[in-house]
Amino acid sequence: MDYHRPARLHYAWVILAVTCLTVVLTAGVTAVPAVLIHPLEVAFGWDRAAIALAVSINVFLYGLAGPFAGRLMLRVGPRRVMLTSLLLIAAGVAAATQIRTVLHLYLLWGVVVGVGTGSTALVLSATVVNRWFTTQRGLAMGLLGAASSTGRLVFLPLLAMVVAALGWQAVGWVVAGCLLLLAVPLVAVLMRDAPATLGLAPYGTGPAAASGSPATAPASEVPLVPLGVALRQGDFWRLWLTFAICGATTITRPEVGLGMFGDGAQLLIDLVEQGRDKVYGAHADLLSGEGCHPNQRGGVVGRLQAQKCALLVLTDPYLLRSL
């Protein structure tokens, strides 16, 4: 395939599609605990609190792995990190089908799967969008956010049916098979670390960069702000707070529950989140367009996150019930 030949479809959209599929599948992995808690109680007689500790370890490492995965992506590129993470998740989920003690559950589901899913979460989306897009970034991020909700929407009922028909161990094989047969081959064949590897400029950048003539460096090549500098910025902490609120309400959903309507309500929430992420992505593009100075974009994102948290209160029945 000649990547230098002008084409209607920029390869950035292929990269976005592959990343979306990866996010869909890894987000589906996060739906597994919801369907395994009761079967594990029955199979091993473990206390629900003991099983929940494995989920807590998973969630903790899910968040902790992000900064390290981001640094690793800067050094070796997103493709290698994606492949490593997908293989790690598949190995952890498959091995979890053979657990015999709760310590095995903590090690495999808590540590191995937690690190793997955390390395393919928001940090992957941000890295890919920042490298491949200079315009339509909000739309691209919105689509990746919707992909996360889609993963739970698709996998939650599917895995529940697998548990009912084949038992809890079959869930691990189904998830591992989807990762190994779908995500890993597509990432290995189609994923690229940056547009320059194909002789392309990022989507939204003029053709000068691809032809080799001097051009202004795209926004994706602007040096990153050191962590110490970011920690002294108010925008950083405002964004941190809004993400913390959204994360806390997401984690507490299974504990609050909605009785007999729990699974249906979760599916409804995932549908709402899909539409919400797409709308806010397009909204971000409108607010932080060509005329928006880069120093103002943090404030734009902060306002969107505040609006999103406010909308969360109105659209999340788990949160409403807990108030």
SVG drawing of the C-alpha trace seen along z (x, -y; Angstrom):
<svg xmlns="http://www.w3.org/2000/svg" viewBox="-36 -33 48 58">
<polyline fill="none" stroke="black" stroke-width="0.4" points="0.0,0.0 1.4,-3.4 0.9,-5.7 2.3,-8.7 -0.5,-8.5 -3.2,-11.0 -6.3,-9.4 -9.7,-10.5 -9.4,-8.7 -6.5,-9.9 -4.7,-7.0 -5.4,-8.7 -9.0,-7.4 -7.7,-3.9 -5.6,-4.4 -8.6,-5.7 -10.7,-2.7 -8.0,-0.3 -7.7,-2.2 -11.5,-2.2 -11.6,1.5 -8.9,1.9 -10.7,-0.3 -14.0,1.5 -12.4,4.9 -10.4,3.7 -13.4,1.9 -15.3,5.1 -12.8,6.7 -13.8,4.3 -17.4,5.6 -16.2,9.1 -16.3,8.6 -20.0,7.7 -20.9,11.2 -18.3,13.2 -18.8,12.1 -21.8,14.4 -20.4,17.4 -17.1,17.2 -19.0,17.0 -20.8,20.2 -17.8,22.1 -15.3,21.3 -17.4,20.1 -15.4,16.9 -16.7,13.8 -17.9,11.1 -15.5,8.6 -12.6,10.9 -13.6,10.9 -14.2,7.2 -10.6,6.6 -9.4,8.1 -11.5,5.6 -10.1,2.8 -6.5,3.8 -7.5,3.9 -9.0,0.4 -6.1,-1.0 -3.5,0.3 -5.8,-0.7 -5.3,-4.3 -1.6,-3.9 -0.5,-2.4 -1.6,-5.3 1.3,-7.8 3.9,-5.0 2.2,-3.7 2.2,-7.3 5.9,-7.7 6.5,-4.3 4.5,-5.3 6.7,-8.4 9.8,-6.2 8.8,-3.1 5.5,-4.2 1.8,-3.3 1.9,-0.1 4.3,1.8 2.6,0.8 -0.8,1.8 0.5,5.2 2.2,5.9 -0.9,4.7 -3.3,6.8 -1.2,9.9 -0.9,9.2 -4.6,8.9 -5.3,12.0 -2.8,14.1 -4.2,12.8 -7.8,13.4 -7.1,16.9 -4.9,17.9 -7.7,16.7 -9.9,19.5 -7.6,21.9 -7.5,20.1 -7.7,22.1 -7.1,19.6 -8.1,16.0 -4.4,15.0 -4.5,16.3 -7.4,14.0 -5.6,11.0 -2.4,11.7 -4.1,12.4 -7.2,10.3 -6.0,7.6 -2.4,7.0 -2.0,8.5 -5.3,7.4 -5.3,4.1 -1.9,3.1 -2.9,4.2 -6.2,2.4 -4.8,-0.7 -2.2,-0.9 -4.9,-1.0 -7.2,-3.4 -7.4,-7.2 -3.7,-7.6 -3.8,-5.6 -6.6,-7.6 -4.9,-10.9 -1.6,-9.8 -3.1,-8.5 -5.2,-11.6 -2.4,-14.0 -0.1,-12.3 -2.4,-11.7 -4.8,-14.7 -4.3,-18.5 -8.0,-19.1 -11.1,-17.2 -9.4,-16.1 -12.5,-16.6 -14.5,-14.4 -11.8,-11.7 -11.6,-11.7 -15.3,-11.6 -15.4,-8.5 -12.8,-6.8 -14.8,-7.7 -17.9,-6.3 -15.9,-3.1 -15.3,-2.5 -19.1,-2.6 -19.7,-0.4 -17.4,2.2 -19.4,2.5 -22.7,2.3 -21.7,5.2 -19.9,7.4 -22.1,7.2 -25.1,9.1 -22.9,11.4 -20.8,12.4 -23.9,12.9 -25.3,15.3 -21.9,17.1 -21.9,17.6 -25.5,18.9 -24.9,21.3 -21.3,22.5 -20.1,21.5 -17.8,18.8 -14.6,20.2 -15.8,19.9 -15.9,16.1 -12.2,15.9 -11.7,17.9 -14.2,15.8 -12.5,12.6 -9.0,13.9 -10.1,15.2 -11.6,11.9 -8.4,10.1 -6.0,12.6 -8.1,13.1 -9.4,9.6 -7.3,6.9 -3.8,8.3 -3.7,9.1 -5.2,5.7 -2.9,3.7 0.1,5.7 -0.8,5.2 -2.4,1.7 -1.2,-0.3 1.6,-2.8 3.3,-5.0 3.2,-8.3 2.2,-9.7 5.9,-10.3 6.4,-6.5 4.1,-6.5 5.4,-9.7 2.2,-11.5 1.4,-14.7 -1.1,-14.5 -4.8,-14.9 -5.6,-18.6 -2.0,-19.5 -1.1,-20.8 0.7,-18.5 4.0,-20.3 5.1,-18.1 4.4,-15.0 6.4,-16.2 9.5,-16.9 9.5,-20.7 10.0,-22.9 6.9,-23.4 5.9,-24.6 5.9,-21.7 2.4,-20.5 0.9,-20.8 1.6,-17.1 5.4,-17.9 5.2,-20.7 7.3,-19.6 5.3,-18.2 4.9,-20.2 7.0,-18.6 4.9,-17.1 6.3,-19.5 5.1,-22.4 1.7,-20.9 1.2,-20.3 1.4,-24.0 -1.3,-24.8 -4.9,-25.4 -6.3,-23.8 -4.5,-20.6 -6.2,-20.2 -9.6,-21.2 -9.3,-18.5 -8.1,-16.1 -11.1,-16.8 -13.6,-16.3 -12.1,-13.1 -11.9,-11.9 -15.7,-12.6 -16.6,-10.8 -14.3,-7.8 -15.7,-7.6 -19.3,-7.5 -18.5,-4.8 -16.7,-2.6 -19.5,-2.8 -22.3,-1.8 -22.1,2.0 -22.1,1.4 -25.3,-0.8 -27.2,1.4 -30.7,1.1 -32.1,4.4 -33.8,6.3 -33.3,3.4 -29.5,3.3 -28.3,4.8 -30.8,3.0 -30.0,-0.3 -26.3,0.2 -27.0,0.8 -29.1,-2.4 -26.3,-4.4 -23.7,-3.1 -26.0,-4.2 -26.3,-7.7 -22.5,-7.9 -22.0,-7.0 -24.1,-9.9 -22.7,-12.2 -19.1,-11.6 -19.7,-12.2 -21.6,-15.4 -18.9,-16.7 -16.2,-15.8 -17.8,-17.8 -18.5,-20.6 -14.8,-20.7 -13.8,-21.1 -16.2,-24.1 -14.8,-25.8 -11.1,-25.1 -10.9,-25.6 -8.3,-27.3 -8.8,-30.6 -8.3,-29.2 -4.8,-29.7 -3.3,-26.5 -3.1,-28.1 -6.8,-28.5 -7.6,-24.8 -7.1,-23.7 -9.9,-26.0 -12.1,-24.8 -11.6,-21.2 -12.2,-22.1 -15.5,-23.7 -16.6,-20.7 -15.6,-18.4 -17.6,-20.4 -20.6,-20.3 -20.1,-16.5 -20.1,-16.0 -23.3,-18.1 -24.9,-16.0 -23.7,-12.8 -25.9,-13.7 -29.0,-14.0 -28.3,-10.8 -26.9,-8.4 -29.6,-6.5 -26.9,-4.8 -25.7,-8.2 -29.2,-9.5 -30.2,-6.6 -27.1,-7.1 -27.9,-10.7"/>
</svg>
